[in-house]
Amino acid sequence: MSYDLNDAAPQMAPMGELIPDGTFAKVMMKLRPGGANGASALDAGLLKASPHSDAKMLDCEFTVTEGPWARRKFWQNYTVAGGKLDEKGQSKGWNISKSAFRAMVDSALGLSPDDMSEGARAKRVIGGLKQLDGIIFAARLMVEASDNPNYRDSNKIANIVLPNEPAYGAIMRGETVAPEPVNAPPRKAAAQVPPAWGASSPAQGGWSGAPQSPAAGSQPESAAPAAPPGGAPAWLNS
């Protein structure tokens, strides 16, 4: 018996090597259940509770799907309930996260962020955050510097690339796009900034259809909307 190694994929980059700052990539998001329940029945046991506050987070694992950094993974948390509140008593973290989630959907489905047609709006309605599991979209990555010598720098999503942006088509086709470095400064001491689980990358637009998590000490105004019949996100059917 012999082994033909000619069709083997190129070896992966060293695990300790970060994806260069500003790299554009097509990524897939997988959700890592944390045991805490979300606002939707679909999200039972899906969220991760913060050990420091009432915040609940979506623990996300991102995998680059194509190109020289294919199969490389990085991780990022998105606050979906609790934490610091704005002047309306709503979770600041959730407002940031739902903008990112809407951008992911727009990027995955090729929806213009300005498309507010009935069909486009229906595609932005999900029955639970669990339906984001497996979504594939275009993104620009960054290197987030650590100011703590006990922790290494890490890759994060700088922003989701939308269909109305020049690089979108090439990224989704798996082509190489010249990086645009973010050059993020080192984070300040933990006592001076919100904890890492409360931070995420802002993106364009709102998320009118996403299930709203109640603010701390308040009740939700209405039940989370269910995905319309036949209107499940397209990535679920791939």
N, C-alpha and C positions, 0 to 999 in steps of 0.2 A: 504493500500500500504506500502511496505517496501523497503529499500535500502540495497543491498548487497555490502558492502564496501571491501570485500575480494580481489577483483580483481583490486582495486585502485593502481596506481603506487606509489612508495615511495615518501614521501614528498620531495620537493626541498630543497636544502641547503639554508641557509639564504642569501638573496639577497646581503648583504654587504660582504659576505665571498668570497674571491678570490679563483679561482682554483689554487691548489698548483703549485709552480714553477717547471718546468720540466715535467709536466704531458703530457703523450701521449694521443691523442684523435682523434676520427673520427669526423670531423666537416663539416657543410654545410655553404656555403657562400651565403648570399642574398645581393643584391645591393639596396641601398637607393637613389633614384633619387634626384639630387640637383638643377636641373633647367638649368644647363649649357650644351651646346651641345658638343659632342665629334667629333672625326674625321670621324666616320662612321655614315651613316644615321640611323643605328640601335641605335645609342647612343644619339639621340636627347633628350635633357633634362636630360640625365643620370648623368652628372658630377656635382661636387660641386666646385665652384670657391673660391679660397683663398681670404680672405679679406685683405691680406697683400702683395700679389704679383700677377703675371700673371699665377700662377700655377693653374691647374685644377686637381681635385682628384676624385678617386672612393671611395665612402663612403660605407664601407662594414660592414655587421652585420654577426657575426659567431655564430652558435649554435652547441653545442656538441650534437651529435645524439644518442650516446649509452654510457653505463657505469654509474658509480656513479655520474658523473657530467652532465648526459643527461639533455637537455633542458636549460642548462645555456648558457647565451649569453655574448658576448663581442664585441667590435667595434674597427675598425682599418681603417685608410685612406691610400690609395696608390696614389702617384702622377703619373699622366699619361701624363701631358704636362706642359711646362713652368717650372718656378723655376730656380734654379742654373744650369748653362750650363757647359759642359766639354770642353776640348780643341778643340773638333770637332764641337762645337756649339750645341750639343745635350743635351736634358734635362737629368740631372743626376738622378733625381727622376724616370723618365720613364724607364731608363735603369735598375734600381734596380727593379722596379715594374714588368716589362715584364719578368724578370728572375723568379720572384715569381709566376707570372701567368703561365708561362711554367711549372714550377714545380707542380703547382696545377693540370694542365691537365695531366701531366705524372702520378701523384699520383692517380688521379681519374680514369684514363683509364688503369692503370697497365703497362704503357710504361717505359721501361728502358731509363734513360737519355742518354745512349750511342746508342740507337736505332735510326739510321738516315736513315732507309729504307724508300722507297717511301710511304708505307702505314702509317708509324708512323709520317712522316713529314706532311702528309695530315691531320692527326687528330689534329695537332698542329696549323692548320690554322683556324681562326675564322673570321666571317664576322663583328664582333663588340664586344666590351667588354660586351655588354648586354648578350651575349651568355654564359658568366661565371656565370650568375645568377642561383643559385641552385646547383652549383658544390659541390660535396662531396669528401673529400680527407683526408689523414692522416697528422697529424701535431703534433709538440711538442710545448707546450705552455709555456709562461714565465710570470713572474710578473715584470712589468716595474715600478720601484720605482719613485715616484714623489719627487722632491726637493722643491716643492711649497706646503706649509701647507694648501693652499686653495683647493688643488686637491688631490684626493686619489690615491693610487697606482692602477694599472689596469692590466688586462690580455692582452697579445698580442701574436701573433704567433712568436715563435722564429725561427722555420724553418719548411718547408714542408717535410714530410718523404716520400722518394721515394722508388719505388719497389725493388731497389737493396740494400736497407738497412735492417738489420736483424729484426727490429721491425715492418716493414711494414705489413706483412701478419696478424700478431696478431691484430694490430690496426684495420685493415679493417674488421676483423672478429668480432670486438667488444670485444675482450679479454682485460683484464687488463695487462698493461705492466709497469714494475717498472719505476718510474720517473727518469729523469736525469736532476737535477736542473741546471739552467743557471746561477743563482746568478748574475744577471745583476746589475751593480753599479747604484746608483742614477744618474739621468740625471743632467747635469750641468745647470747653469742658462741659461734661454732662449736666452739671448743676445750672448752667447758663442757657441751655437750650432744651426744647421739648425732647423727650426720650425718642430713641430711634424708631420704636414701633409706631410713633405718631407722625412720622414723616413719609411722604411719598411724592412722586413727581406730578405736578399739576399738568393738566391737559386742557384742550379747548372744550368749551361747551358744558352743558349741564347734563343731568341724567334723570330726565323726568319720569322714566318708567321704572327705575330701580326700586326695590322694596326699601322703604325708609326705616332705619333703626330709631327707636324712640330716644330722645334726649334723657340724660340722667334725671330721675325723679319725675318724669312725665310719662303719659300714655301715648301710644301711637294714634294719629288722627284717623287712620283708616288701615284696612288690611293690605298687605303687600299684594300688588297685582300679579295675577298668574299669566304665564305666556299664552297668547291666543292660540286656539286650535290651528294646527298646521303652521304656526308661526314660530316654532322652536328655532333657536339660533342655528345657522347653517353649519357651523363647525361640529354640531352634534351628529350630523348626518353624513359626515365625510368618512 
